[in-house]
Amino acid sequence: MDRLVATFGPELHILCETDLADLGRAGGGLLGEAVARLRRGEVIKQAGYDGEYGVIRLMRPEELTPSASLFDLPATSQSGSPATVPEPAGAGPPLYDGA
């Protein structure tokens, strides 16, 4: 994400105004498609309930491969051991559970 911000400017500008073709070239086709869906309002809404936050997804889990990522991820941690790769954006539980 830092590389995209350095290239295109603030995140809000990237999400709302950056040319999708430029974004796809710089960040990959998956990122370009995700931002295009967001701009068109094609999001998957999962309502919250009983103190659970709702979730908005841009991709269905079957559209993502286990290695798919919207952003560059380090190959290894600082200790040199393999880094834990977070679940792709748009899949899995919300990052913040309100606890």
Steps between C-alpha positions, in 0.01 A plus 500: 500500500786740575619468142152583367470803727844619393398463135138623502455702819259456795284189535175691443635631170597145401154365585305780332704656221808307386467359149410131531737394224790675674398347831479153346847535347653622826313279747381203299177401332334388823544844657374672186189280496435552873517880468280490188236301690519740793447798270199332336351414839527127427578397855385202701334619820471277805294665772618510858297361789507474882814710545673355193617746237377466146745415221537639150683282249615573147560141389327171566734241658483280191638789291820506703784250493686424824795701371290799383571831668394857431827635634867406500583270791848429632630154416663456840476656843784706649626189678551335163227241554205488261250776567141421590288604205169660598179381342429683170292814521134429461520155659472385857394681816541875550843618614356669809249310707412784739656332803 
